[in-house]
Amino acid sequence: MKIQDWTKDQINNLIANYESKNCTEGGLFTKAQAMLELERCAGGSFDGKEVTRTTLEIRETATDGCVRYGDIWCHYIPEKQWVGNRSENIAGQALHATAYYCATNNLPIVTALVSQAAGHITEQAKQNMLDCASGWGVAQGIDADEFYDINIAELQELGADNLP
């Protein structure tokens, strides 16, 4: 049986079991595999490689080098106006697909480039990125700021044309 055949409840139960025992392996799948599968599912029908490419392309054309949730929305749903939480959730699905693609292809986490409308990444957002990457087994650095800085530095070398 593949982890893709498990329900979200089964995967969450596996993760909870690991957490209650303070371990990361020992079941059919590791905790990191289970957490990555949840991330894949959260991406909905979005293709992670394609969203990653799009995010990198938006970065190249942005005047301040910043990619916003609204940019992702406008690229994928240009015919509809942004409508609060609904739109943010859909853009978030695209970013989950990107995060999964990056984590499983040993790439810097491209979602580090994406901010809310204000154009800056909050400390909480950096911590959330680190927490997710730690769960997937791909975190670098000793804290959220260092993790973020490492990703941003590695993203300077990553272009839309050289994705695996």
Steps between C-alpha positions, in 0.01 A plus 500: 500500500624847410456798730297667223236232565461601864230740616590831661370362830732201476797722421417741783468203736845374396649845563325523838640158596852613412455819699362319805804269496741782415640312200503538122511146364390148574168481317429416137604855409720751678356811660666708226335290227163540670541876534610530137194305391275745687679783320449329164128463574475864611622599152174382348510472124790743456818373335786586735765532230282731294414721800867510597594608148225764502609634840859534380384674182285744698801577721705588191244752378396649836630852551595426862584132445213406727231250408162546666207267547307727263758441227448126527122548495512727194717255310271202558160667519534824302131520418392529866560775750675424831238425766656479846546163668365298208763639264773471762412132552525426129832683468609309809425169328732600218771583753455166678557329164817707456627421849447127442679515165795690649531270803492184290746633241765631741434863404485808718142559612373744236208610715756705695462751215126543557351757735164648586393826337727709725804357324697375796537163670395498864696326773204263543507413129873422524436280803216319320730430204770365731252283690369346178847445353613343829208262487589404144864446597637775275559794736832683505625744760463537873194725512225647282702803392800293396277249320333783311831668414648172373198441277505854361873471424453163325202637308722765344664215309174328405334601177175390339694330220715271714246301701532122522 
